Amino acid sequence: MNELPLMSVIIPTYNRAGLINRALQSVLNQSYPNVEIVIVDDASTDDTERVIAELKLPNTTYCKNKVNMGSQASRNIGIKLSRGQYINFLDSDDELMPQKLELQYRTFLKSSPDVGVVYSYCGTVDDASKVENEWCFNLQGNIYKQLLRSPSIDFITPLVKRECLEKIGFLDELVASYQEWDTLLRISKYYRFQLVPEKLAVYHYHSGETISKDIGKDLLGYVYIVKKHRRDILRNCSRAVMAHHYRELTSRYFLNNQRLRGSIQYSRALAYNPIVAVYDAYAFTIRVLSWVKHIKNLRWLVPQTRQNMN
């Protein structure tokens, strides 16, 4: 009987001494028997190195960057240090369900050779409130056009063939955020995707620093990806989809109180699809009418309240 192929779980980390144990234990608890862990410490200044050393993890490679290089660069280092035929990226504050790698490998065995990624549903947990939710995306097969339209799959759910990452020249280290969107988008140009419709990974919200909380990085990442894939969006989708992306950026800039930049993005949305103005005018009108109706209802309540008081 041939030995099962090696799975590499790559964990970039930075100052997560108090959280990384959960991620590591979730890898050690995998039902799949042949797994290696590659930890790339991005120049942490806390006790991360000591915590990992004390755990004495089996089949684990630990590397510490001399300077902070960012999560994408750290993942690329992890890829080059790894030996597995299949790769799973895991952030050091998240966790995998025990059967994740096994179920995804079984799916690969039943799939055609052009399937390069098997992903799953993703659970979310707010560590403070303990509120749990689940992200469910049902994209399968050739999903390139769907990913051009919007981001969807999280980085911790896919199990990726090593050849996919080699095909695209590894990860783009200039992407500030939406790093999974850019990576999976580039892979989907050449490979098909398959879904295991179960929650096999959990994303944790906590009080620590994360890319998703940094509005500036959020905007930089979205802008970078839209510009980078602009030609493919127009070629494979439509001008309306391009307008949607600029409309999305408009909202994000305004929420970040960057009205001038938001206005520039909105002008670009109109240039690609002028009907955007019609939709926005309709939505604004509905909101105004709803607001006026609400005010009128409050006015009717005033005399009744006074009458009741008398």
C-alpha positions in Angstrom: 0.0 0.0 0.0 1.4 3.4 -1.0 2.0 6.0 1.7 -0.6 8.8 1.8 0.7 12.0 0.3 2.1 14.6 2.7 -0.1 17.6 3.7 1.7 20.9 4.6 -0.1 23.3 6.9 1.6 26.7 6.6 1.1 29.1 9.5 2.4 32.7 9.3 2.4 34.4 12.7 3.2 37.7 14.3 2.9 38.3 18.0 0.4 35.6 18.6 2.0 33.8 21.6 -1.4 33.7 23.4 -3.4 32.4 20.4 -1.2 30.2 18.3 -1.6 27.1 20.5 -5.2 26.7 19.4 -4.2 26.7 15.7 -1.4 24.2 16.3 -3.5 21.9 18.3 -6.1 21.9 15.6 -3.5 20.6 13.2 -2.2 18.0 15.6 -5.8 16.8 16.0 -6.2 16.0 12.3 -7.6 12.6 11.4 -5.4 12.6 8.3 -2.1 10.9 9.4 0.6 12.4 7.3 0.8 16.1 8.1 3.7 18.6 8.5 3.5 22.0 10.1 5.5 24.9 8.8 5.5 28.0 11.0 6.9 31.3 9.7 7.4 33.8 12.5 7.3 37.2 11.0 9.8 38.8 13.4 7.5 38.6 16.5 8.6 40.6 19.5 6.5 38.6 22.1 7.0 35.1 23.4 5.9 33.3 20.3 9.2 31.5 19.7 9.4 30.3 23.3 5.8 29.1 23.3 6.4 27.0 20.1 9.7 25.6 21.4 8.1 24.4 24.7 5.3 22.6 22.7 7.9 20.3 21.1 5.7 19.7 18.1 6.4 16.7 15.9 7.1 17.0 12.2 7.3 20.8 12.5 9.6 23.4 10.8 10.0 26.8 12.5 11.5 29.8 10.8 11.8 33.3 12.1 12.1 36.3 9.7 14.9 38.8 10.7 12.5 41.6 9.8 8.8 41.9 9.5 7.9 41.0 5.9 4.1 40.6 5.9 1.9 37.6 5.8 2.1 37.0 2.0 5.9 37.0 2.0 5.8 34.7 5.1 3.4 32.3 3.3 5.8 32.2 0.3 8.7 31.3 2.6 6.5 28.6 4.1 5.7 27.2 0.7 9.4 26.9 -0.2 10.2 25.3 3.2 7.4 22.8 2.9 7.5 19.4 1.3 3.8 18.5 0.9 2.0 17.7 -2.3 -1.0 19.6 -0.9 -0.9 22.9 1.1 -3.3 24.4 3.6 -2.8 28.0 4.8 -3.8 28.6 8.4 -3.7 31.9 10.2 -2.3 31.6 13.7 -5.5 32.8 15.4 -7.8 30.4 13.6 -8.4 26.6 13.6 -9.2 23.6 11.5 -11.8 21.0 12.2 -10.4 17.4 12.9 -11.5 15.8 9.6 -10.7 18.7 7.3 -7.6 17.4 5.5 -9.0 13.8 5.3 -12.3 14.8 3.8 -10.7 17.2 1.3 -8.2 14.6 0.3 -11.0 12.1 -0.3 -12.7 14.7 -2.5 -9.5 15.1 -4.5 -9.4 11.4 -5.1 -12.9 11.4 -6.5 -12.3 14.5 -8.7 -10.9 15.1 -12.1 -7.1 15.9 -12.4 -7.9 19.5 -13.4 -9.3 20.2 -9.9 -6.6 22.2 -8.1 -8.5 23.4 -5.0 -10.9 21.7 -2.6 -12.5 24.1 -0.1 -15.3 24.0 2.5 -17.7 26.1 4.5 -16.1 28.3 7.2 -17.4 28.9 10.7 -16.9 32.2 12.5 -16.7 32.8 16.3 -16.5 36.0 18.1 -14.1 35.2 21.0 -15.7 37.9 23.2 -19.4 37.2 22.8 -19.0 33.5 21.7 -21.5 34.2 18.9 -21.1 31.6 16.1 -22.0 32.0 12.4 -21.1 30.2 9.2 -20.0 31.4 5.7 -21.3 29.2 2.9 -20.3 29.7 -0.7 -21.4 27.1 -3.2 -19.0 27.7 -6.1 -17.7 24.7 -8.0 -16.0 23.9 -11.2 -14.7 26.8 -13.3 -15.3 29.7 -10.9 -13.0 32.2 -12.5 -15.8 34.6 -13.6 -17.5 34.4 -10.2 -14.3 35.3 -8.4 -13.8 38.2 -10.8 -17.1 39.6 -9.7 -16.5 39.5 -5.9 -14.3 38.0 -3.1 -15.8 34.9 -1.4 -13.7 32.0 -0.2 -11.6 32.5 2.9 -7.9 31.5 3.0 -8.2 28.8 5.7 -10.8 26.6 4.0 -9.0 25.6 0.7 -6.7 22.6 0.4 -4.5 23.5 -2.6 -2.3 21.3 -4.8 1.3 22.5 -4.7 1.4 22.6 -8.5 -1.2 25.4 -8.4 1.0 27.7 -6.4 4.0 26.9 -8.6 1.9 27.6 -11.7 1.0 31.1 -10.6 4.5 31.9 -9.3 3.5 31.8 -5.7 1.6 34.5 -3.8 1.7 38.2 -4.7 3.5 39.9 -1.8 2.2 43.4 -2.7 -1.4 42.7 -1.9 -2.2 44.5 1.3 -5.6 42.8 2.0 -8.0 40.4 0.3 -4.9 38.2 -0.2 -7.0 35.0 -0.5 -9.1 36.7 -3.2 -6.1 37.5 -5.4 -4.5 34.1 -4.8 -7.6 32.0 -5.5 -8.5 34.2 -8.4 -5.2 33.6 -10.1 -5.5 29.8 -9.4 -9.0 29.6 -10.8 -7.8 30.9 -14.1 -6.1 27.5 -14.7 -7.8 25.0 -12.3 -11.3 23.9 -11.3 -12.6 24.1 -7.7 -14.5 21.5 -5.7 -16.6 22.0 -2.5 -17.0 19.9 0.6 -20.3 21.3 2.0 -19.3 21.1 5.6 -17.8 23.5 8.2 -14.2 22.4 8.2 -12.5 25.5 9.5 -13.2 28.3 12.0 -12.3 32.0 11.7 -11.9 33.8 15.0 -12.8 37.4 15.7 -10.8 38.8 18.7 -9.4 42.0 20.1 -6.0 41.6 18.6 -4.6 43.2 15.5 -5.8 41.8 12.2 -5.7 42.9 8.5 -9.5 42.8 8.4 -9.7 45.5 11.0 -7.4 47.9 9.2 -9.6 50.0 7.0 -6.6 51.6 5.2 -5.2 48.2 4.2 -8.8 47.0 3.3 -9.0 49.9 0.7 -5.4 49.4 -0.5 -6.0 45.7 -1.1 -9.3 46.1 -2.9 -8.0 48.9 -5.2 -4.9 46.9 -6.0 -6.8 43.8 -7.0 -9.4 45.7 -9.1 -6.6 47.5 -11.0 -4.5 44.3 -11.3 -7.4 42.3 -12.8 -9.2 45.1 -14.6 -8.6 43.7 -18.1 -9.8 40.3 -17.2 -12.9 41.7 -15.5 -13.8 43.6 -18.6 -12.9 40.7 -20.9 -14.7 37.9 -19.0 -17.5 39.8 -17.2 -18.9 43.2 -18.2 -18.6 46.9 -17.7 -21.4 46.6 -15.1 -19.2 44.4 -13.0 -16.4 46.9 -13.2 -18.8 49.6 -12.1 -19.9 47.4 -9.2 -16.3 47.3 -7.9 -15.9 51.0 -8.2 -19.3 51.5 -6.5 -18.1 49.2 -3.7 -14.9 51.3 -3.3 -17.1 54.4 -3.2 -18.9 53.1 -0.2 -15.7 52.1 1.6 -14.0 55.4 1.0 -17.1 57.3 2.3 -17.3 55.1 5.4 -13.6 56.0 6.0 -14.4 59.7 5.6 -12.4 60.0 2.4 -15.1 61.7 0.4 -12.9 63.1 -2.3 -11.5 59.6 -3.2 -14.9 58.2 -2.8 -16.3 60.7 -5.3 -13.5 59.8 -7.8 -14.4 56.1 -7.5 -18.1 56.9 -8.0 -17.2 58.9 -11.2 -15.4 55.8 -12.5 -18.4 53.6 -11.7 -20.6 56.0 -13.7 -18.1 56.0 -16.6 -18.4 52.2 -16.8 -22.2 52.0 -16.2 -24.2 55.2 -16.1 -27.3 53.4 -15.0 -25.6 53.2 -11.5 -26.9 56.7 -11.0 -30.5 55.6 -11.6 -30.2 52.8 -9.1 -28.7 55.1 -6.5 -31.3 57.8 -7.1 -34.1 55.2 -6.7 -32.6 53.8 -3.5 -32.2 57.4 -2.1 -35.8 58.2 -2.9 -37.0 55.1 -1.1 -35.0 56.0 1.9 -36.3 59.6 1.9 -39.9 58.4 1.6 -39.4 56.0 4.4 -37.9 58.7 6.5 -40.8 61.1 5.8 -43.4 58.4 6.6 -41.6 57.7 9.9 -41.7 61.5 10.8 -45.4 61.7 9.9 -46.1 58.7 12.2 -44.2 60.5 15.0 -46.3 63.6 14.5 -49.6 61.6 14.8 -48.3 60.2 18.1 -47.7 63.7 19.6 -51.4 64.7 20.1 -52.3 61.2 21.3 -49.5 61.4 23.9 -50.6 64.8 25.1 -54.3 63.6 25.3 -53.2 60.6 27.3 -51.3 62.9 29.7 -54.4 65.1 30.2 
